[in-house]
Amino acid sequence: MKKLKVILVLILIIGLTIFATGCPGTSTTTASVSSKGSMVTTHTSTPTSTAPSSRSTTTLTPTEKPAIYLYPESEMLVHVTLKYNGRLTCTYPAYPADGWQVTAYPDGWLINRADGREYSYLYWEGLTDVPYDFNQGFVVAGGDTVPFLQEKLAYLGLTPREYNEFIVFWLPRMQDNPYNLITFQGKAYTDSAELIIIPKPDSLLRVFMAYKPLQERIEIEPQNLSGFERSGFTVVEWGGTCVE
């Protein structure tokens, strides 16, 4: 009986200690971008001191579903390397350390050299702390998402096949918002996700949409967009992100 009482007391002391210091194994994840552009993630145990940490947790924004289409004029071996200022979270086909190597065909179909399988495009996603530019853009009602994207994406240079795949991915996330502030990013995106393609494309189009859900309409300067003309070996990429 005495041993049982001792055990119960020890259990009570351990329980009070856990309650005071937090759940066992609880950790704080702090992510930062190194000087070389790779994402560094560290895990630290929950501190017992109430003193503030000298480092703050970085807010990361997802780079969602960039799809890379390759359109050579004839069958061509192509090497695609991505230099991303962030951490890759998913790629398809799997991204090797030295980049994708594929045989590309004029209709856009790809044969991945690593597994011999056929793909429609090269896909990747990641997390980054890159700030996006919302100084210009468009405020669009959720119910008007489809006609807006059809018009703007076609003007930017996407084909119906490409912009339909874009819309199918993003529409479920946007259509039920009262409004969306929509922008198409330039250097803020391309500088943070550099593509190195060998042989070098004759024409390259990268469409990256960043948007913010809104509860009510706001005034903003309209964004000036430029069209795109395809010539020779053409590479097209689309992707996007939602910024809360």
N, C-alpha and C positions, 0 to 999 in steps of 0.2 A: 504493500500500500504506500509506504514512504517513497519507494522508487517511482510509483505512478504519479504521486504528487510532484516529485522533482521534475519528471518529464513534462507534466502539464505546465509547470512554472516556466520551464525552458521554452516551450512552444509559445506561451504568452509573450515572453520577452522577445523572441524572434519575430513574432507577428507585429509587435509594437515598433520594432526597429524597421521592418519593411514599410510599414505605414508612414513612418517619419521620413524615410529616405527615397521613396518611390518604388515602383514595381521592379522585381529582379530582372536584370537584363535590359532595362530601359536605356535607350541611347539617343543621343542627338546627332543627326547627320548634317554636317556642314560641307557644302560643295563650293569649290572655287575653280576658276579657270587659270591654268598655269600660263607662264609667259610664252610657252610654245603652242598654246591653244588647246591642249588636252584637258579634260575634266578630271580634277583630283577630288576624291571623296574620302573623308575621314570620319570615323565613328569614335565618339567619346562617351564614357559612362556618365550618367546623370550626376552632376556635382552635388555635394552635400552642403556646400557653402552657398549663401544667398547673394554673394557678390556678383555683379554683372560680368559677363564674358567680354573679353576684348574683341572677339570676332562675332559677327552677326551671320545668321543663316542666309545664304544667297537665294533669291527667288528665281527659279528656273522656268523658262517658257518652252513648251514643246514645239519642235519643228516637225510638222505632221505631213506624212505621206508625200514627200517629194518623189515624183515619178519621172525617170529619165528615159526619153525615147530617142533612139538612134535611127537616122534615115540616110544611109549611104547611097550613092548613085549605083553602086554594084556591090556584090558580096565583099565584105571587108572585115579584117581582124582589128578590133578596137580595144584599147586599154583605157579604162576610166578610173581615175583616182580622186577621192574626195578629201579635202583638207578642211575639216569642220572644227569651228571654234566652240566645242562643246563635247558632249558624250553621246555616242551612238547608242540607241536603245533597241533598234531592230533593223535588219537589212534582209532583202530577198531579191535574188539569191544571196547566200551568206557572203559578206564582204571580206575577202582575204586581206592579209596584212599589206600586200603590195597592190591592192586594188582589183577591180573586176577586169577580166579578159573575156571578151565575147566575140563571136562571129555575128556580124550584123548584116541584115538584108534590106533591100530598098523598101519593102512593105512594112518595116519596123520590127519584124520578128528577130529574136536573138537566140543564139545557142551559147550557153554559158560553158566556157572551156573547162571549168573546174568539175562539173558534174555531167556535162553532155546533154543537159535538159534545155527545153525551149521555154522562153519567157517573152512576155509582151513588152516589158520595160524593166529598168533597174529601180528598185525601191529602197528607201532608207527613211529612218526617223531618228530624232535625237532630242536632247535637252540642252539649252543654252541660256546664258544670261544677257545676250545681246539685246540692247534697247531698239525698238522699232519706231519709225517715223510716222506720227499721226498729225502732222501739221496741215496736210491736205488729204482730202478723201471724199467719200460719198456717204450720206446717211440714207439708208434704204430700209423701208418697212419689211418686216420678216416675210410678209405675204408677197412681196415683190422681188424676192431673192432670185427666183428662176429667170424671169425676163432680164433682170439687171445683169446677172452673170453671163447669160447667153450673149447679150449684146457686147459687154466689155471684153469678155474672153475672146470672142471672135475678132473684135477690133485689135486686141493685143497680138493675135496671130495664131491662136489655137484652132485646130481643126474640129469639126463636130465630134469626131471620136474622142479627141483629147478633152474638149471642154465638157462633154457629157460625163466622162469618167470623173472629172473634177467636181461637177455639180452633184453627182450621185453620192460622192464622199462627204461633201460639205453641207448639202441641203438639210439633212435631218438635224444638224446642229444649229442652223440659222433661222429656219422658217418660222419657228414658234416664238422667237424673240420679238418684242414690240418693234424694235429698230436695231440695225447694226451699223456701226461706223466701219466702213470698208476702205482699206488702202491697198495699193499694190506697191510692194517694196522694191527699192533699187539697190544701191550699194550697201545699205544696212544689212541686207540679206546676202548679196553675192560676195561681199568681203568676208563674211563670217562662214561661208560654205563654198569654198573655192573648188571648182571642177577643173581637173587637168585631164584633157582628152587627147590621146594620140592614136591616129593622126588628128591634127587640129581641124575642127569643123570649119566649113566655109561660112556657116551661119549658126548662131546660137541664140536661143530664146529661153529665158528663165522667168517664169511667172510665179510670184510668191505673194499670196494674199495674207494680210494681217487684219483682223477685225476685232471690234469690241462690242459686246451686246449692250444695248441701251434701253432704258425704260421710257425715254421720251426723246423727241427730235431735238437736235442741237444744230447750231449754225457752224459751218466749216467751209473753208476755201476749197472749191472743186479741184481735184487732181487732174493735171494734164497728162494724158497717156499718148504713147507713140505706137504706131503700127509696126509690123514686122514682115519682111519679105524673105521667103525661103530661096536659098540658092546653093547648089552643090550638096556636099555632105552637111546635113542639117541635124542639129541636136536640139531637142525641146524638153524642158523640165517644168513641171508645175508642182506647187505645194502650198502650205499655208499654216497659220497659227491663230489661235484665239487668245487674246490678251485681256485678262480680267482687270 
